[in-house]
Amino acid sequence: MLVPGARGMLGRAVVSLLRGRAVECTPLDRSTLDLADEASIERAIAPGARIVINCAAYTDVDGAETNTDAARIGNATGVGALAQRCRDVGAMLVHFSTDYVFDGAGTPDGSPYPADHPKNPINAYGRTKSEGEDLILASGAAHLILRTSWLYAPWGRNFVRTIARAGAEKPVLRVVNDQRGRPTSAEHLARTTLAMIEAGARGVHHATDAGECTWYEFASEIVRALGLPARVEPCTSAEFPRPAARPAYSVLDISTTEALIGPLTPWQDALADTLNRLEPQ
């Protein structure tokens, strides 16, 4: 298995899992596979490659509003070139997308978004990720697209580590309470990904941890579990403006994934495991 983006938060989790299970893998960073450079894609994805787990992406949601060209290369056109190369060499492409391909208005019955729900992203990041999905589908490559949400790990830049640091330094944390989704451990997503590959899954699926919460509820659990002195207070998205709009509701339906590989871990349990192993920051 080839793993572009191996140095990123998710890539590190994927490589660690594969090596721990004695699965042969080749980590690729930007020096060996640059999504902006089709020649490097051709060199890195050589004939004989079987599975490419693409962890490379442009992940700065707010930054994508102004750095649209970089976001489009990292999430769309570069992904399309990678998919075409996988098609040409007969490799399957495993790719990660996002809950932000949806607008947050929810489904007619208020249930989580199924994988086939119409997309309608409301920010530049979501639009580039949606475009990347479409380019994979159009490429003719064998593929598995896994949409995930609210990703975190013991390492890297993520909400859990930010709250852990801020909760130790500030007396009060104000966190939005009108955006609802599913927190997801990168390490659990790596396990889900491998299980889906082993189950022969193809097409578009959702892969998160189980359960749902708001960012305020998520932050409150982090502070409580770590025994931090900070008080967490709810606020609205309007009180905490960001360059990129976020969907108010982006809970993904994971039922088809669970039907293939069994129940996914509740987000509270995944969080507790991560908090025991937070790296220094």
C-alpha positions as CSV (number, residue, x, y, z in Angstrom):
1,M,0.0,0.0,0.0
2,L,1.2,3.5,-0.9
3,V,0.3,6.3,1.6
4,P,0.6,9.9,0.2
5,G,0.5,12.5,2.9
6,A,2.1,10.1,5.4
7,R,3.5,12.9,7.6
8,G,0.1,14.5,8.2
9,M,-2.2,13.8,11.2
10,L,-4.2,11.0,9.4
11,G,-1.3,9.7,7.4
12,R,0.7,9.1,10.5
13,A,-2.2,7.1,12.0
14,V,-2.6,5.0,8.8
15,V,1.2,4.2,8.5
16,S,1.4,3.3,12.2
17,L,-1.6,0.9,11.9
18,L,-0.3,-0.7,8.7
19,R,3.2,-1.3,10.2
20,G,1.7,-2.5,13.4
21,R,-0.2,-5.2,11.5
22,A,2.8,-6.1,9.3
23,V,1.1,-4.7,6.2
24,E,3.7,-3.7,3.6
25,C,3.4,0.0,3.0
26,T,5.3,2.9,1.5
27,P,4.9,6.3,3.2
28,L,5.0,9.2,0.7
29,D,5.5,12.8,1.7
30,R,5.4,15.9,-0.5
31,S,9.0,15.4,-1.6
32,T,8.1,12.1,-3.2
33,L,4.5,12.8,-4.3
34,D,3.3,16.4,-4.8
35,L,-0.3,16.7,-5.9
36,A,0.7,19.9,-7.7
37,D,3.2,18.0,-9.9
38,E,1.7,15.3,-12.2
39,A,5.2,14.1,-13.0
40,S,5.8,13.3,-9.3
41,I,2.5,11.5,-9.2
42,E,3.5,9.3,-12.1
43,R,6.9,8.5,-10.5
44,A,5.4,7.6,-7.1
45,I,2.5,5.5,-8.4
46,A,4.4,3.0,-10.5
47,P,2.9,0.1,-12.5
48,G,2.3,-2.7,-10.0
49,A,0.8,-0.5,-7.3
50,R,-2.3,-2.1,-5.9
51,I,-3.8,0.3,-3.3
52,V,-3.1,4.0,-2.7
53,I,-4.5,5.4,0.6
54,N,-4.4,9.1,-0.1
55,C,-4.0,11.1,3.1
56,A,-2.6,14.2,1.3
57,A,-5.0,17.2,1.4
58,Y,-5.4,20.9,1.9
59,T,-7.1,21.0,5.4
60,D,-7.2,24.6,6.4
61,V,-10.9,25.3,6.2
62,D,-10.6,29.1,6.8
63,G,-7.4,29.4,4.7
64,A,-9.2,27.9,1.7
65,E,-11.4,31.0,1.5
66,T,-8.4,33.1,0.4
67,N,-5.9,30.4,-0.8
68,T,-8.4,28.9,-3.2
69,D,-5.8,27.8,-5.8
70,A,-3.8,25.8,-3.2
71,A,-7.0,24.3,-1.8
72,R,-8.2,23.3,-5.3
73,I,-4.9,21.6,-6.1
74,G,-4.7,19.8,-2.9
75,N,-8.3,18.7,-2.8
76,A,-9.5,18.6,-6.3
77,T,-7.2,18.8,-9.4
78,G,-4.3,17.0,-7.8
79,V,-6.7,14.3,-6.5
80,G,-8.1,14.0,-10.0
81,A,-4.6,13.5,-11.4
82,L,-3.9,10.9,-8.7
83,A,-7.1,9.1,-9.6
84,Q,-6.2,9.0,-13.3
85,R,-2.8,7.6,-12.5
86,C,-4.4,4.9,-10.3
87,R,-6.7,4.0,-13.2
88,D,-3.7,3.8,-15.6
89,V,-1.7,1.4,-13.4
90,G,-4.7,-0.6,-12.1
91,A,-4.5,0.5,-8.5
92,M,-7.4,1.2,-6.2
93,L,-7.6,4.7,-4.7
94,V,-8.8,5.1,-1.2
95,H,-9.5,8.8,-0.5
96,F,-10.8,10.8,2.4
97,S,-13.5,13.5,2.1
98,T,-15.5,15.6,4.5
99,D,-18.9,16.3,6.1
100,Y,-18.4,19.8,4.8
101,V,-19.7,18.7,1.4
102,F,-23.2,19.2,2.9
103,D,-24.8,22.5,3.6
104,G,-26.0,21.8,7.2
105,A,-29.7,22.2,6.4
106,G,-30.1,18.5,7.2
107,T,-32.3,15.8,5.7
108,P,-36.1,16.1,5.4
109,D,-36.6,13.8,8.4
110,G,-33.8,15.2,10.5
111,S,-31.7,12.1,10.3
112,P,-27.9,11.9,9.6
113,Y,-26.8,12.5,6.1
114,P,-26.7,9.3,4.0
115,A,-23.8,9.0,1.5
116,D,-26.1,9.6,-1.5
117,H,-27.6,12.8,-0.2
118,P,-27.2,15.7,-2.6
119,K,-24.1,17.8,-1.9
120,N,-24.2,21.5,-1.4
121,P,-21.0,22.8,0.3
122,I,-21.2,26.3,1.8
123,N,-17.4,27.1,2.0
124,A,-14.4,26.9,-0.3
125,Y,-12.9,23.9,1.5
126,G,-16.1,21.9,1.1
127,R,-16.4,22.9,-2.6
128,T,-12.9,21.7,-3.4
129,K,-13.4,18.4,-1.5
130,S,-16.7,17.9,-3.4
131,E,-14.9,18.6,-6.7
132,G,-12.2,16.0,-5.7
133,E,-14.9,13.4,-5.2
134,D,-16.4,14.1,-8.6
135,L,-13.1,13.9,-10.3
136,I,-12.4,10.5,-8.7
137,L,-15.8,9.2,-9.8
138,A,-15.2,10.5,-13.4
139,S,-11.7,9.0,-13.6
140,G,-12.8,5.4,-14.0
141,A,-10.4,4.3,-11.2
142,A,-11.4,1.7,-8.7
143,H,-12.1,3.8,-5.6
144,L,-13.2,4.0,-2.0
145,I,-14.1,7.4,-0.8
146,L,-14.6,7.8,3.0
147,R,-16.2,11.0,4.3
148,T,-15.2,11.8,7.8
149,S,-15.6,14.7,10.3
150,W,-14.1,16.6,13.2
151,L,-10.8,14.6,13.0
152,Y,-8.3,14.6,15.8
153,A,-5.3,12.6,17.1
154,P,-2.8,12.7,20.0
155,W,-0.5,14.7,17.6
156,G,-0.8,17.4,15.1
157,R,-3.1,20.5,15.0
158,N,-6.6,19.7,16.0
159,F,-9.5,20.7,18.3
160,V,-8.7,18.3,21.1
161,R,-5.1,19.5,21.5
162,T,-6.2,23.1,21.2
163,I,-8.8,22.8,23.9
164,A,-6.4,20.8,26.1
165,R,-3.8,23.6,25.9
166,A,-6.3,26.4,26.2
167,G,-8.2,24.8,29.1
168,A,-4.9,24.7,31.1
169,E,-4.1,28.3,30.4
170,K,-7.4,30.2,30.4
171,P,-10.1,30.4,33.0
172,V,-13.0,30.5,30.5
173,L,-13.4,28.9,27.1
174,R,-16.3,30.0,24.9
175,V,-17.2,27.4,22.3
176,V,-19.9,27.3,19.6
177,N,-23.0,25.3,20.6
178,D,-25.0,25.5,17.3
179,Q,-22.9,23.2,15.1
180,R,-23.5,19.5,15.5
181,G,-21.4,16.6,14.1
182,R,-19.4,13.5,14.9
183,P,-15.9,13.7,16.4
184,T,-13.5,11.2,14.9
185,S,-10.2,9.8,16.1
186,A,-7.7,9.6,13.3
187,E,-6.5,6.3,14.7
188,H,-10.0,4.8,14.7
189,L,-10.5,6.2,11.1
190,A,-7.3,4.3,10.1
191,R,-8.7,1.1,11.5
192,T,-12.1,1.7,9.9
193,T,-10.3,2.3,6.6
194,L,-8.4,-0.9,6.7
195,A,-11.5,-2.9,7.7
196,M,-13.4,-1.4,4.8
197,I,-10.6,-2.3,2.4
198,E,-10.6,-5.8,3.7
199,A,-14.4,-6.0,3.4
200,G,-14.1,-5.1,-0.3
201,A,-16.0,-1.8,0.0
202,R,-16.1,0.4,-3.0
203,G,-17.8,3.7,-3.8
204,V,-18.7,6.5,-1.3
205,H,-19.2,5.7,2.4
206,H,-19.1,7.6,5.7
207,A,-16.5,6.8,8.4
208,T,-16.6,8.5,11.8
209,D,-16.8,7.5,15.4
210,A,-20.4,6.9,16.7
211,G,-22.6,9.4,18.4
212,E,-22.9,13.1,17.9
213,C,-22.4,16.4,19.8
214,T,-21.8,20.1,19.4
215,W,-18.3,21.7,19.6
216,Y,-19.3,23.0,23.0
217,E,-20.2,19.5,24.2
218,F,-17.0,18.1,22.7
219,A,-14.9,20.8,24.5
220,S,-16.8,20.2,27.8
221,E,-16.0,16.5,27.7
222,I,-12.3,17.2,27.0
223,V,-12.0,19.6,29.9
224,R,-13.9,17.3,32.2
225,A,-11.9,14.2,31.3
226,L,-8.6,16.0,31.7
227,G,-9.6,17.6,35.0
228,L,-8.8,21.1,33.7
229,P,-9.7,24.2,35.7
230,A,-11.3,26.1,32.8
231,R,-15.0,26.8,32.6
232,V,-16.6,26.0,29.2
233,E,-19.4,28.3,28.1
234,P,-21.6,28.0,25.0
235,C,-21.8,30.6,22.4
236,T,-23.3,31.0,18.9
237,S,-21.5,30.8,15.6
238,A,-22.5,34.5,15.1
239,E,-20.6,35.3,18.3
240,F,-17.5,33.5,17.0
241,P,-17.2,34.6,13.4
242,R,-14.8,32.7,11.1
243,P,-13.7,33.4,7.5
244,A,-15.4,30.1,6.3
245,A,-19.1,29.3,7.1
246,R,-19.6,26.0,8.8
247,P,-22.7,23.7,8.4
248,A,-25.0,23.8,11.5
249,Y,-25.6,20.1,11.2
250,S,-23.2,17.7,9.5
251,V,-23.8,14.4,11.3
252,L,-23.0,11.6,8.8
253,D,-25.0,8.4,8.5
254,I,-22.6,5.5,9.2
255,S,-25.1,2.7,9.0
256,T,-23.8,1.3,5.7
257,T,-20.3,1.2,7.1
258,E,-21.4,-0.5,10.3
259,A,-23.3,-3.0,8.2
260,L,-20.0,-4.0,6.5
261,I,-17.6,-4.0,9.4
262,G,-19.6,-3.9,12.6
263,P,-20.3,-1.2,15.2
264,L,-18.0,1.9,15.3
265,T,-16.6,3.2,18.6
266,P,-18.6,5.9,20.5
267,W,-16.8,9.2,20.3
268,Q,-16.5,9.5,24.0
269,D,-14.5,6.2,24.3
270,A,-12.3,7.2,21.4
271,L,-11.6,10.6,23.0
272,A,-10.8,9.0,26.4
273,D,-8.2,6.8,24.7
274,T,-6.6,9.7,22.9
275,L,-6.5,11.9,26.0
276,N,-4.4,9.3,27.7
277,R,-1.7,9.7,25.0
278,L,-1.7,13.4,24.1
279,E,1.8,14.4,22.9
280,P,3.4,17.5,24.5
281,Q,2.8,20.8,22.9
